[in-house]
Amino acid sequence: MRVHLGTDHAGLDFTKHLKDHLESQGHEVVNHGPETYEPLDDYPSFCINAAVGVLNDRAKGVDALGVVFGGSGNGEQIAANKVRGIRAALIWNESTALLARQHNDANVCAIGARQHTLEEAVHLIDLFLAEPFSGEERHARRIAQLAEYEATGAIAGHQVDSLQA
């Protein structure tokens, strides 16, 4: 599997370890983050580029997922989710890592590099990458509703309330 990584300075050290670990597991790793420590760099472009990499690969039939991370993982998840077609899930324990794939068919996981030990974070990412989507009808239906909203602004034929300025 090809794994796209995105982070900022907060995850730079973790990136090096994670890349080596994933490659030892047989994954091809594409790093969209910085190569050197820049304490004032910004995560959005790194995480968005990782998410776009996942979508581009999947459109070509390449088995690909993404991992974005920073101090908390929150901003990184938000950035990845700005890419249409990405379902990025914040993972913080075994259950959230597994359910993100099983129920949501998440194609990117976000994790806080400062919230876990190195071993914990790698374990959660390994779980996420190995877990398949369940394919259950109720989960597929919900994912289709999210995609429909992204494309049309409606869900199952129902217009969603719009913001009033």
C-alpha positions as CSV (number, residue, x, y, z in Angstrom):
1,M,0.0,0.0,0.0
2,R,1.1,3.6,-0.6
3,V,0.9,5.7,2.5
4,H,0.9,9.5,2.2
5,L,2.3,11.4,5.2
6,G,1.6,15.0,6.1
7,T,2.8,17.0,9.2
8,D,4.5,20.2,10.2
9,H,7.4,20.8,12.6
10,A,5.5,19.1,15.5
11,G,5.7,15.7,13.8
12,L,9.0,16.0,12.0
13,D,10.9,13.5,14.3
14,F,8.0,11.1,14.3
15,T,7.9,11.2,10.5
16,K,11.4,9.8,10.2
17,H,10.6,6.9,12.6
18,L,7.1,6.2,11.0
19,K,8.5,6.2,7.5
20,D,11.2,3.6,8.4
21,H,8.6,1.5,10.2
22,L,6.0,1.6,7.4
23,E,8.7,0.8,4.8
24,S,9.8,-2.2,6.9
25,Q,6.2,-3.4,6.8
26,G,6.3,-3.3,3.0
27,H,4.4,0.0,2.4
28,E,5.6,2.6,0.0
29,V,5.7,6.0,1.8
30,V,5.3,9.4,0.3
31,N,6.2,12.3,2.6
32,H,4.5,15.6,2.0
33,G,5.9,17.2,5.1
34,P,9.0,19.3,5.7
35,E,12.5,17.8,5.5
36,T,14.0,20.2,8.0
37,Y,12.8,21.7,11.3
38,E,11.1,25.0,10.8
39,P,9.4,26.0,14.1
40,L,7.0,28.4,12.3
41,D,5.9,26.3,9.4
42,D,2.2,25.6,8.8
43,Y,0.5,22.2,8.6
44,P,-2.4,22.9,6.1
45,S,-0.4,22.6,2.9
46,F,1.4,19.5,4.0
47,C,-1.8,17.7,5.1
48,I,-3.8,18.9,2.1
49,N,-1.1,17.6,-0.2
50,A,-1.1,14.2,1.6
51,A,-4.9,14.0,1.2
52,V,-4.7,15.0,-2.5
53,G,-2.0,12.3,-3.0
54,V,-4.4,9.7,-1.5
55,L,-7.2,10.8,-3.9
56,N,-4.9,10.9,-6.9
57,D,-3.6,7.4,-6.2
58,R,-7.0,5.9,-5.6
59,A,-8.3,7.5,-8.8
60,K,-5.5,5.6,-10.6
61,G,-6.4,2.3,-8.9
62,V,-3.5,2.5,-6.4
63,D,-4.2,1.2,-2.9
64,A,-3.4,4.3,-0.8
65,L,-4.2,5.8,2.6
66,G,-2.9,8.8,4.4
67,V,-1.6,9.7,7.8
68,V,-1.5,13.3,9.0
69,F,-0.3,14.4,12.4
70,G,0.9,17.3,14.4
71,G,0.8,18.2,18.1
72,S,-2.9,17.3,18.6
73,G,-4.0,16.0,15.2
74,N,-7.0,18.2,15.3
75,G,-5.9,20.9,12.8
76,E,-4.3,18.3,10.6
77,Q,-7.7,16.4,10.4
78,I,-9.5,19.6,9.6
79,A,-7.0,20.4,6.8
80,A,-7.3,17.0,5.2
81,N,-11.1,17.0,5.4
82,K,-11.1,20.2,3.3
83,V,-10.2,18.0,0.3
84,R,-13.4,16.8,-1.4
85,G,-13.6,13.0,-1.1
86,I,-11.4,12.7,1.9
87,R,-12.7,11.2,5.1
88,A,-10.1,12.0,7.7
89,A,-10.7,10.6,11.2
90,L,-8.9,11.6,14.4
91,I,-7.7,8.4,16.1
92,W,-6.6,8.3,19.7
93,N,-7.2,4.7,20.8
94,E,-7.6,1.2,19.3
95,S,-11.4,1.6,18.9
96,T,-11.3,4.9,17.0
97,A,-8.5,3.5,14.7
98,L,-10.6,0.4,13.9
99,L,-14.0,2.1,13.6
100,A,-12.6,4.8,11.4
101,R,-12.0,2.2,8.7
102,Q,-14.8,-0.3,9.6
103,H,-17.7,2.2,9.7
104,N,-16.5,5.3,7.9
105,D,-14.1,3.9,5.3
106,A,-11.8,6.7,6.4
107,N,-9.0,7.2,3.8
108,V,-6.8,9.4,6.1
109,C,-6.2,9.1,9.8
110,A,-5.0,12.0,12.0
111,I,-3.1,11.5,15.2
112,G,-1.5,13.8,17.8
113,A,2.2,13.2,17.8
114,R,2.5,14.9,21.2
115,Q,-0.5,13.0,22.6
116,H,1.0,9.5,22.5
117,T,4.3,7.6,23.0
118,L,6.0,6.7,19.8
119,E,5.0,3.0,20.3
120,E,1.3,3.9,20.9
121,A,1.1,6.1,17.8
122,V,2.7,3.5,15.6
123,H,0.4,0.8,16.9
124,L,-2.7,2.9,16.2
125,I,-1.6,3.8,12.7
126,D,-0.8,0.1,12.0
127,L,-4.3,-0.8,13.1
128,F,-5.8,1.9,10.9
129,L,-3.8,0.9,7.8
130,A,-4.6,-2.9,8.2
131,E,-8.3,-2.6,8.9
132,P,-10.7,-3.0,6.0
133,F,-14.1,-1.2,5.5
134,S,-16.9,-3.5,6.7
135,G,-19.0,-2.8,3.6
136,E,-22.2,-3.0,5.7
137,E,-25.1,-1.3,3.9
138,R,-25.8,1.2,6.7
139,H,-22.2,2.4,6.6
140,A,-22.1,2.6,2.8
141,R,-25.4,4.5,2.8
142,R,-24.1,7.1,5.3
143,I,-20.8,7.5,3.4
144,A,-22.8,8.0,0.1
145,Q,-24.9,10.7,1.9
146,L,-21.7,12.6,2.8
147,A,-20.4,12.4,-0.8
148,E,-23.8,13.5,-2.1
149,Y,-23.7,16.6,0.2
150,E,-20.2,17.4,-1.0
151,A,-21.3,17.2,-4.6
152,T,-24.8,18.8,-4.4
153,G,-25.4,20.4,-1.0
154,A,-28.3,18.0,-0.4
155,I,-28.6,14.7,1.4
156,A,-30.9,11.9,0.1
157,G,-32.8,14.5,-1.9
158,H,-33.3,16.8,1.1
159,Q,-31.8,20.3,0.9
160,V,-29.6,21.1,3.9
161,D,-30.2,24.4,5.7
162,S,-27.8,27.0,4.4
163,L,-26.0,29.6,6.4
164,Q,-27.7,33.0,6.7
165,A,-25.3,36.0,6.4
